[in-house]
Amino acid sequence: MTEQDKIKENIPTTPRKLQLKLLERKSHVGTDIVSFKFSRSGDNNNYYLNYNAGQYAVFDLGTKEDPSGPIRFFNLASSPTEKNFILISTIIRDTPFKKKLDSLNVGISVKLTAPLGKFILHEDHSRAAVFLSEGIGVVPFRSMIKYATDKQLPVRIILFDANRNQDNILYKEEFDKCANSNKNLKIIYTLYIHDSDWKGERGHITKTMVNKYLSSTEMYNSIFYICGAPGMINTMRKLLQVDLGIPKERIMAEEFSGY
């Protein structure tokens, strides 16, 4: 998106500090993941948060007792097309910040700075987008997939989503709904812990798996996006650059560290 496009859609080119109200929280059964919906307008409706799909916000809970500090970076799982809220999902850990986040009551306002980040969908829709995620790393891809589906963007999207088990497939119902209405979207789920009821792919994302689902044109023309823990990022970079020969100029990565 160009600077002129940002101005046209009222997307700020510099981040803003906001106070947004917690609207809803949802624990995902069988996991340690919790999703939080916040209002998209600041207190007193003095500012409406515009952002690009895939960007992140910095949340400040004032937890000075946390060794890692009072702030955390959260990618927005919501799409800019979802007008009334922003959504984040995170693993709840035994840290002062995460415990305070998990204990927030609906109606309370939190401080954040947004929007930030360049991990966003490319503008050349003649190139497919290949998303590689593991676990909670799928968060920014929900934002991009929902946005591309709602806007009916003419861009091919292939998501490889690796998880421990079926319970840990975050947003599966929403992804399947998008895939049913978006002919340009294909989603490959794979589980790397044995599940006898699972009929899909098994194991981590591999060269064989990527070759199975990507055409030669998609392989050598796509933009590849990686999101996950540091170890996963390194493994996927090696897979793409060394095993598949994808130049680093066509690889984007967003690291989820300490979550």
Secondary structure, 3 states (H helix, E strand, C coil): CCHHHHHHCCCCCCCEEEEEEEEEEEECCCCCEEEEEEECECHHHCCECCCCCCCEEEEECCCCCCCCCCEEEEECCCCCCCCCEEEEEEECCCCHHHHHHHHCCCCCEEEEEEEECCCCCCCCCCCCEEEEEEHHHHHHHHHHHHHHHHCCCCCCEEEEEEECCHHHCCCHHHHHHHHHHCCCEEEEEEECCCCCCCCCEECCCCHHHHHHHCCHHHHHHCEEEEEECHHHHHHHHHHHHHHCCCCHHHEEEEECCCC
